[in-house]
Amino acid sequence: MIDSGCAGLSARPSAVPAEHVGRDHVFRTPTIDDARAVSALIAASPPLDANSLYCTLLQCTHFAGTCVVAEKDGALEGWISGYRPPDQPETMFVWQVAVREGARGSGLGVAMLEALLSRQDPSAPAWVKTTVTPSNEASRRMFARFAKRRQAQVFEIAWFDQGQHFGGQHESEKLIAIGPL
Ligand SMILES: CC(C)(COP(=O)(O)OP(=O)(O)OC[C@H]1O[C@@H](n2cnc3c(N)ncnc32)[C@H](O)[C@@H]1OP(=O)(O)O)[C@@H](O)C(=O)NCCC(=O)NCCS
């Protein structure tokens, strides 16, 4: 018999409180029920890799504390996934950022980053790290804008290589570190 009261087995909070209210958007922690809409947003946001729905379900559950959804009038408009690398507790690694095409260019990407970093956390990250392809101008400018707001430095090194690591199937990804925050 399954004991639904077993510690750690509660499915989800009954209501999802807004954590942060932006100019037009509400920012909150994702839940298991957001995963399909998040997957659809990622699929509609090239050049992001379309991850499996299972991957997104894990992000919306195990990694929900380091992910953000942005909603406008109840509709999903933005998503950030991240995690704290186990061997780098001072780092928030930002995996993917997606903003609905019609909502781009008005600061939502940077606002979601700020919402992620504004969560109550006794071990607040000192660094934001991410990877970007050299050709992704929008992503580069979004992270540059964030660094400027935070008066932080930006460091960039080669990391995942097109030939060596991606087997020629993906543009190289540079590792960007922004900090100290
Ligand atoms: C990258 C992305 C998340 C940015 O979201 P956004 O809400 O439009 O970003 P912001 O409005 O906060 O923009 C911040 C900066 O990026 C610039 N920018 C936004 N879209 C741009 C574009 N298409 N081309 C060039 N610069 C762009 C803005 O002008 C701003 O720069 P500025 O402050 O120097 O003027 C969004 O374009 C997107 O979802 N792209 C597809 C997925 C992707 O590439 N994700 C990033 C990789 S993880």
The ligand as an SDF file (V2000), in Angstrom:
LIG
                    3D

 48 50  0  0  0  0  0  0  0  0999 V2000
   18.0040   35.3230  -25.6310 C   0  0  0  0  0  0  0  0  0  0  0  0
   16.6160   35.7010  -25.1290 C   0  0  0  0  0  0  0  0  0  0  0  0
   16.2480   34.7890  -23.9680 C   0  0  0  0  0  0  0  0  0  0  0  0
   16.6580   37.1510  -24.6760 C   0  0  0  0  0  0  0  0  0  0  0  0
   15.4200   37.4610  -24.0620 O   0  0  0  0  0  0  0  0  0  0  0  0
   14.8720   38.9650  -24.0610 P   0  0  0  0  0  0  0  0  0  0  0  0
   13.7760   39.0530  -23.0770 O   0  0  0  0  0  0  0  0  0  0  0  0
   14.5780   39.3880  -25.4520 O   0  0  0  0  0  0  0  0  0  0  0  0
   16.1440   39.7340  -23.5330 O   0  0  0  0  0  0  0  0  0  0  0  0
   16.1710   41.2070  -22.9960 P   0  0  0  0  0  0  0  0  0  0  0  0
   15.0130   42.0000  -23.5030 O   0  0  0  0  0  0  0  0  0  0  0  0
   16.3870   41.1160  -21.5250 O   0  0  0  0  0  0  0  0  0  0  0  0
   17.4300   41.7380  -23.8160 O   0  0  0  0  0  0  0  0  0  0  0  0
   18.6600   42.0120  -23.2730 C   0  0  0  0  0  0  0  0  0  0  0  0
   19.5510   42.4640  -24.4040 C   0  0  0  0  0  0  0  0  0  0  0  0
   19.5000   41.5910  -25.5660 O   0  0  0  0  0  0  0  0  0  0  0  0
   19.2150   42.3700  -26.7320 C   0  0  0  0  0  0  0  0  0  0  0  0
   18.4690   41.5610  -27.6720 N   0  0  0  0  0  0  0  0  0  0  0  0
   17.2760   40.9900  -27.4510 C   0  0  0  0  0  0  0  0  0  0  0  0
   16.9220   40.3270  -28.5840 N   0  0  0  0  0  0  0  0  0  0  0  0
   17.9130   40.4820  -29.4820 C   0  0  0  0  0  0  0  0  0  0  0  0
   18.1360   40.0130  -30.8060 C   0  0  0  0  0  0  0  0  0  0  0  0
   17.2420   39.2290  -31.4460 N   0  0  0  0  0  0  0  0  0  0  0  0
   19.2950   40.3390  -31.4330 N   0  0  0  0  0  0  0  0  0  0  0  0
   20.2080   41.0990  -30.8040 C   0  0  0  0  0  0  0  0  0  0  0  0
   20.0460   41.5740  -29.5340 N   0  0  0  0  0  0  0  0  0  0  0  0
   18.9090   41.2620  -28.9040 C   0  0  0  0  0  0  0  0  0  0  0  0
   18.4250   43.5270  -26.2080 C   0  0  0  0  0  0  0  0  0  0  0  0
   18.4670   44.6250  -27.1100 O   0  0  0  0  0  0  0  0  0  0  0  0
   19.1800   43.8220  -24.9360 C   0  0  0  0  0  0  0  0  0  0  0  0
   20.4110   44.4010  -25.2290 O   0  0  0  0  0  0  0  0  0  0  0  0
   20.7330   45.8880  -24.8450 P   0  0  0  0  0  0  0  0  0  0  0  0
   20.4680   45.9750  -23.3680 O   0  0  0  0  0  0  0  0  0  0  0  0
   22.1650   46.0240  -25.1990 O   0  0  0  0  0  0  0  0  0  0  0  0
   19.7930   46.7140  -25.6590 O   0  0  0  0  0  0  0  0  0  0  0  0
   15.5520   35.5650  -26.2600 C   0  0  0  0  0  0  0  0  0  0  0  0
   15.9940   36.3010  -27.3800 O   0  0  0  0  0  0  0  0  0  0  0  0
   15.2860   34.1340  -26.6690 C   0  0  0  0  0  0  0  0  0  0  0  0
   14.4420   33.4400  -26.0930 O   0  0  0  0  0  0  0  0  0  0  0  0
   16.0030   33.6390  -27.7160 N   0  0  0  0  0  0  0  0  0  0  0  0
   15.8730   32.2720  -28.1990 C   0  0  0  0  0  0  0  0  0  0  0  0
   16.4930   31.2580  -27.2310 C   0  0  0  0  0  0  0  0  0  0  0  0
   17.9320   31.6000  -26.8860 C   0  0  0  0  0  0  0  0  0  0  0  0
   18.7540   31.8630  -27.7480 O   0  0  0  0  0  0  0  0  0  0  0  0
   18.2360   31.5720  -25.5680 N   0  0  0  0  0  0  0  0  0  0  0  0
   19.5340   31.9450  -25.0520 C   0  0  0  0  0  0  0  0  0  0  0  0
   20.4650   30.8300  -25.0010 C   0  0  0  0  0  0  0  0  0  0  0  0
   20.4590   30.0480  -23.4020 S   0  0  0  0  0  0  0  0  0  0  0  0
  1  2  1  0
  2  3  1  0
  2  4  1  0
  2 36  1  0
  4  5  1  0
  5  6  1  0
  6  7  2  0
  6  8  1  0
  6  9  1  0
  9 10  1  0
 10 11  2  0
 10 12  1  0
 10 13  1  0
 13 14  1  0
 14 15  1  0
 15 16  1  0
 15 30  1  0
 16 17  1  0
 17 18  1  0
 17 28  1  0
 18 19  1  0
 18 27  1  0
 19 20  2  0
 20 21  1  0
 21 22  1  0
 21 27  2  0
 22 23  1  0
 22 24  2  0
 24 25  1  0
 25 26  2  0
 26 27  1  0
 28 29  1  0
 28 30  1  0
 30 31  1  0
 31 32  1  0
 32 33  2  0
 32 34  1  0
 32 35  1  0
 36 37  1  0
 36 38  1  0
 38 39  2  0
 38 40  1  0
 40 41  1  0
 41 42  1  0
 42 43  1  0
 43 44  2  0
 43 45  1  0
 45 46  1  0
 46 47  1  0
 47 48  1  0
M  END
$$$$
